[in-house]
């Protein structure tokens, strides 16, 4: 069973979770949830070695 990525992204926005680590095997499932997530512009990924991506919450401030 795949993790509940929507809930994980909600938890990051609420400060309950620092990051989500995505592997090449889980990328498709994560991307499907991220693409349909209302606050996706605040969920920013950083590519790592071996196809891993670390997603973190980054507030989009309106200056």
Secondary structure as the mmCIF struct_conf table of DSSP 4:
data_model
#
loop_
_struct_conf.conf_type_id
_struct_conf.id
_struct_conf.beg_label_comp_id
_struct_conf.beg_label_asym_id
_struct_conf.beg_label_seq_id
_struct_conf.end_label_comp_id
_struct_conf.end_label_asym_id
_struct_conf.end_label_seq_id
HELX_RH_AL_P HELX_RH_AL_P1 UNK A 5 UNK A 13
TURN_TY1_P TURN_TY1_P1 UNK A 14 UNK A 15
BEND BEND1 UNK A 16 UNK A 16
BEND BEND2 UNK A 18 UNK A 18
STRN STRN1 UNK A 19 UNK A 22
TURN_TY1_P TURN_TY1_P2 UNK A 24 UNK A 26
HELX_RH_AL_P HELX_RH_AL_P2 UNK A 27 UNK A 35
TURN_TY1_P TURN_TY1_P3 UNK A 36 UNK A 36
TURN_TY1_P TURN_TY1_P4 UNK A 38 UNK A 39
HELX_RH_3T_P HELX_RH_3T_P1 UNK A 40 UNK A 42
STRN STRN2 UNK A 43 UNK A 47
HELX_RH_3T_P HELX_RH_3T_P2 UNK A 49 UNK A 51
STRN STRN3 UNK A 53 UNK A 57
#
